[in-house]
Amino acid sequence: MTRIDDNIPAMGQHDHQLYCLHGTEFMRINNKTALITGGGSGLGEASSLRLAEEGARVFVTDISQESAERVAQTIRDFGGQATALHHDVTQESDWSRVHDAIAAECQSLDILVNNAGVAFSGNIEETSLSDWRAVNSVNSDGVFLGMKNCLPMMTKPGGSIINISSIEGIIGDPNLIAYNASKGAVRLMTKSAALHCTQAGYGIRVNSVHPGFIETPMVAEGIAAMGDAAEEFHQQILAAIPMGHLGQAIDIANAVLFLASDESRYMTGSEMVIDGGYTAH
Ligand SMILES: NC(=O)c1ccc[n+]([C@@H]2O[C@H](COP(=O)([O-])OP(=O)(O)OC[C@H]3O[C@@H](n4cnc5c(N)ncnc54)[C@H](O)[C@@H]3O)[C@@H](O)[C@H]2O)c1
């Protein structure tokens, strides 16, 4: 398969040289099947490309069929295997349809990346119940439904579920009441499911990833929506990040790849923080 690094935002030259050393036989997740929700943009897109690049057969799902198809086509253009599926993670009927589509083509699912998510800004006083439910429906219910519906398909040893939480699932922000709650829920449902899988004797690990501020459409749109206050907010974020800059989607995709691969075989119920040091102080 041709290298597809150039399609991943800000893949550095050093990384490119490193990964070019790999031949097909050294691909880190060869012969594994992966499902990535919200795979049509940002972190989901980068993760889809990175998992495909290391040999996975990838199902890219998104509520935007067009975005999912664009990412799947990029993977196919570079010689990888990918299928795009329309998928609203809040709908159990959609999970059944996705389940059936994967089962029709593959014997089992090895990797589930519960990545689809939405941002919402608002404090406890100004957030309505309907906004709260809308955010938690995607970010929390979507992850619950993903694990619940995919576990029966993960029948081979070496299965890995990766739930994309956030640093906002670890620390509080006065203006992110619903988002904080949804991402905190992901952090602890990950641990519960991880313990259940070990108790049940399944060969499935479950871990969460906690990105800090990463340059994706979600963050760019959030900052832009601040209008005149955008630049000041941007500078405040930069000042609060010890490493002094935002992360790139590839920084998260590489962590997803590690958790998806057998290289992380002794990790379950863990939380991987990738935030340039933001939560270190
Ligand atoms: N970018 C960051 O800085 C950052 C930081 C921490 C956590 N996260 C989390 O990472 C994940 C990806 O965020 P991103 O920055 O790539 O955002 P993004 O907006 O670029 O991508 C999110 C994707 O999810 C899809 N989506 C939204 N609702 C959906 C639904 N109901 N069903 C299926 N797909 C749906 C969107 O269509 C989009 O393609 C989210 O869970 C987000 O909360 C992002």
Ligand as a Chemical Component Dictionary entry (heavy atoms), coordinates in Angstrom:
data_LIG
# 
_chem_comp.id                   LIG 
_chem_comp.type                 NON-POLYMER 
_chem_comp.pdbx_formal_charge   0 
_chem_comp.three_letter_code    LIG 
# 
loop_
_chem_comp_atom.comp_id 
_chem_comp_atom.atom_id 
_chem_comp_atom.alt_atom_id 
_chem_comp_atom.type_symbol 
_chem_comp_atom.charge 
_chem_comp_atom.model_Cartn_x 
_chem_comp_atom.model_Cartn_y 
_chem_comp_atom.model_Cartn_z 
_chem_comp_atom.pdbx_ordinal 
LIG N1  N1  N 0  -10.418 18.589 18.561 1  
LIG C1  C1  C 0  -10.172 18.618 19.854 2  
LIG O1  O1  O 0  -9.423  19.468 20.340 3  
LIG C2  C2  C 0  -10.764 17.577 20.750 4  
LIG C3  C3  C 0  -10.318 17.559 22.077 5  
LIG C4  C4  C 0  -10.839 16.597 22.942 6  
LIG C5  C5  C 0  -11.749 15.672 22.489 7  
LIG N2  N2  N 1  -12.179 15.728 21.199 8  
LIG C6  C6  C 0  -13.157 14.733 20.784 9  
LIG O2  O2  O 0  -12.683 14.069 19.637 10 
LIG C7  C7  C 0  -13.778 13.622 18.842 11 
LIG C8  C8  C 0  -13.598 14.114 17.421 12 
LIG O3  O3  O 0  -13.596 15.530 17.426 13 
LIG P1  P1  P 0  -13.019 16.405 16.221 14 
LIG O4  O4  O 0  -12.280 17.520 16.821 15 
LIG O5  O5  O -1 -12.362 15.549 15.224 16 
LIG O6  O6  O 0  -14.410 16.995 15.649 17 
LIG P2  P2  P 0  -14.976 17.169 14.171 18 
LIG O7  O7  O 0  -16.139 18.058 14.330 19 
LIG O8  O8  O 0  -13.891 17.542 13.226 20 
LIG O9  O9  O 0  -15.457 15.690 13.797 21 
LIG C9  C9  C 0  -16.526 15.074 14.453 22 
LIG C10 C10 C 0  -17.205 14.119 13.479 23 
LIG O10 O10 O 0  -18.295 13.490 14.173 24 
LIG C11 C11 C 0  -19.402 13.454 13.296 25 
LIG N3  N3  N 0  -20.650 13.361 14.059 26 
LIG C12 C12 C 0  -21.259 14.332 14.787 27 
LIG N4  N4  N 0  -22.399 13.876 15.325 28 
LIG C13 C13 C 0  -22.511 12.574 14.927 29 
LIG C14 C14 C 0  -23.462 11.560 15.157 30 
LIG N5  N5  N 0  -24.584 11.779 15.882 31 
LIG N6  N6  N 0  -23.249 10.339 14.610 32 
LIG C15 C15 C 0  -22.152 10.106 13.883 33 
LIG N7  N7  N 0  -21.220 11.027 13.597 34 
LIG C16 C16 C 0  -21.403 12.251 14.129 35 
LIG C17 C17 C 0  -19.304 14.731 12.487 36 
LIG O11 O11 O 0  -20.065 14.664 11.294 37 
LIG C18 C18 C 0  -17.794 14.827 12.266 38 
LIG O12 O12 O 0  -17.414 14.164 11.081 39 
LIG C19 C19 C 0  -15.036 14.146 19.531 40 
LIG O13 O13 O 0  -15.589 13.128 20.356 41 
LIG C20 C20 C 0  -14.501 15.290 20.378 42 
LIG O14 O14 O 0  -15.330 15.568 21.471 43 
LIG C21 C21 C 0  -11.703 16.650 20.324 44 
# 
loop_
_chem_comp_bond.comp_id 
_chem_comp_bond.atom_id_1 
_chem_comp_bond.atom_id_2 
_chem_comp_bond.value_order 
_chem_comp_bond.pdbx_ordinal 
LIG N1  C1  SING 1  
LIG C1  O1  DOUB 2  
LIG C1  C2  SING 3  
LIG C2  C3  SING 4  
LIG C2  C21 DOUB 5  
LIG C3  C4  DOUB 6  
LIG C4  C5  SING 7  
LIG C5  N2  DOUB 8  
LIG N2  C6  SING 9  
LIG N2  C21 SING 10 
LIG C6  O2  SING 11 
LIG C6  C20 SING 12 
LIG O2  C7  SING 13 
LIG C7  C8  SING 14 
LIG C7  C19 SING 15 
LIG C8  O3  SING 16 
LIG O3  P1  SING 17 
LIG P1  O4  DOUB 18 
LIG P1  O5  SING 19 
LIG P1  O6  SING 20 
LIG O6  P2  SING 21 
LIG P2  O7  DOUB 22 
LIG P2  O8  SING 23 
LIG P2  O9  SING 24 
LIG O9  C9  SING 25 
LIG C9  C10 SING 26 
LIG C10 O10 SING 27 
LIG C10 C18 SING 28 
LIG O10 C11 SING 29 
LIG C11 N3  SING 30 
LIG C11 C17 SING 31 
LIG N3  C12 SING 32 
LIG N3  C16 SING 33 
LIG C12 N4  DOUB 34 
LIG N4  C13 SING 35 
LIG C13 C14 SING 36 
LIG C13 C16 DOUB 37 
LIG C14 N5  SING 38 
LIG C14 N6  DOUB 39 
LIG N6  C15 SING 40 
LIG C15 N7  DOUB 41 
LIG N7  C16 SING 42 
LIG C17 O11 SING 43 
LIG C17 C18 SING 44 
LIG C18 O12 SING 45 
LIG C19 O13 SING 46 
LIG C19 C20 SING 47 
LIG C20 O14 SING 48 
# 
